[in-house]
Amino acid sequence: MIIPNVLQDKNPPSNEEIIAKLMESIAEEEIALANIISSEADKINAFVGESLDFPTSPTNQEILAFNQSIHRIIESVLMKEWLLLRKLETVISLKEKIDHGKLNNPLIESEELNED
């Protein structure tokens, strides 16, 4: 993925465009996480079977290994959700600073976010 250098762009994005892009990136990540959760649910349903009869006749050890695998993935999703929450809180803070005139150009003055 190529990340453009917006600081050297002759027409830098407006504050509203920056906020919109940040919110869009959060939404895209949430969709990706939802897809991961859905895939894991499908995998669990296939493993357990429609009648909850474990059609592949797994051993207890295989069931435990499968459970641990699902647990690790869900734990990773939970950590990512926490990071997205922090990102959302930062975007909200940025938006409030812009709305109250405390921040004119977030691309140049981003270090001001850490002052409060």
C-alpha positions as CSV (number, residue, x, y, z in Angstrom):
1,M,0.0,0.0,0.0
2,I,1.4,3.4,-1.0
3,I,0.8,6.2,1.6
4,P,0.9,9.6,0.0
5,N,2.9,12.3,1.6
6,V,0.1,14.8,2.3
7,L,2.4,17.4,3.8
8,Q,4.0,18.0,0.4
9,D,0.7,18.0,-1.5
10,K,-0.1,21.4,-3.0
11,N,-3.8,20.9,-2.0
12,P,-3.8,19.3,1.4
13,P,-7.0,17.7,2.6
14,S,-9.4,19.7,4.7
15,N,-10.1,19.0,8.3
16,E,-13.4,17.4,7.4
17,E,-11.7,15.2,4.8
18,I,-9.1,14.1,7.4
19,I,-11.8,13.2,9.9
20,A,-13.9,11.4,7.3
21,K,-10.8,9.3,6.1
22,L,-10.0,8.4,9.7
23,M,-13.6,7.3,10.4
24,E,-13.7,5.4,7.1
25,S,-10.5,3.5,8.1
26,I,-12.1,2.5,11.4
27,A,-15.2,1.3,9.6
28,E,-13.2,-0.7,7.1
29,E,-11.3,-2.4,10.0
30,E,-14.5,-3.1,11.8
31,I,-15.9,-4.8,8.6
32,A,-12.7,-6.9,8.4
33,L,-13.1,-8.0,12.0
34,A,-16.7,-8.8,11.5
35,N,-15.7,-11.0,8.5
36,I,-13.1,-12.8,10.7
37,I,-15.7,-13.4,13.4
38,S,-18.2,-14.7,10.8
39,S,-15.6,-17.1,9.4
40,E,-14.7,-18.4,12.8
41,A,-18.4,-19.0,13.5
42,D,-18.7,-20.9,10.3
43,K,-15.7,-23.0,11.2
44,I,-17.1,-23.8,14.6
45,N,-20.5,-24.8,13.1
46,A,-18.7,-27.1,10.6
47,F,-16.6,-28.6,13.4
48,V,-19.5,-29.2,15.8
49,G,-22.0,-30.2,13.1
50,E,-25.6,-29.2,12.5
51,S,-26.9,-31.7,15.0
52,L,-24.1,-31.0,17.5
53,D,-22.8,-34.5,16.8
54,F,-19.2,-33.7,15.8
55,P,-19.3,-35.3,12.3
56,T,-15.5,-35.7,12.1
57,S,-15.5,-37.6,15.4
58,P,-12.6,-35.6,16.9
59,T,-10.7,-36.8,19.9
60,N,-10.8,-34.8,23.1
61,Q,-7.3,-33.5,22.3
62,E,-8.5,-32.3,18.9
63,I,-11.4,-30.6,20.5
64,L,-9.2,-28.8,23.0
65,A,-6.7,-27.8,20.2
66,F,-9.6,-26.5,18.1
67,N,-11.0,-24.5,21.1
68,Q,-7.5,-23.0,21.8
69,S,-7.2,-22.0,18.1
70,I,-10.6,-20.2,18.2
71,H,-9.7,-18.6,21.6
72,R,-6.5,-17.1,20.2
73,I,-8.3,-15.6,17.2
74,I,-11.1,-14.1,19.3
75,E,-8.5,-12.8,21.7
76,S,-6.7,-11.1,18.8
77,V,-10.0,-9.6,17.6
78,L,-10.7,-8.3,21.1
79,M,-7.2,-6.6,21.2
80,K,-7.8,-5.1,17.8
81,E,-11.2,-3.8,18.9
82,W,-9.6,-2.1,21.9
83,L,-7.1,-0.4,19.5
84,L,-10.0,0.7,17.3
85,L,-11.8,2.2,20.3
86,R,-8.6,4.2,21.2
87,K,-8.4,5.3,17.6
88,L,-12.0,6.4,17.6
89,E,-11.5,8.3,20.9
90,T,-8.5,10.1,19.3
91,V,-10.5,11.0,16.2
92,I,-13.3,12.4,18.5
93,S,-10.8,14.4,20.4
94,L,-9.3,15.8,17.2
95,K,-12.8,16.7,15.9
96,E,-13.6,18.5,19.2
97,K,-10.4,20.5,19.0
98,I,-11.0,21.4,15.4
99,D,-14.6,22.4,16.3
100,H,-13.5,24.6,19.2
101,G,-10.8,26.3,17.1
102,K,-7.9,24.9,19.2
103,L,-6.4,23.1,16.2
104,N,-6.2,24.7,12.7
105,N,-4.3,22.1,10.7
106,P,-4.1,18.6,12.2
107,L,-1.5,17.5,9.7
108,I,1.0,20.1,11.0
109,E,-0.1,20.5,14.6
110,S,-0.8,16.8,15.5
111,E,1.6,17.0,18.5
112,E,-0.9,19.3,20.1
113,L,-3.2,16.3,20.7
114,N,-0.8,15.0,23.3
115,E,-0.7,18.2,25.3
116,D,-4.2,17.9,26.8
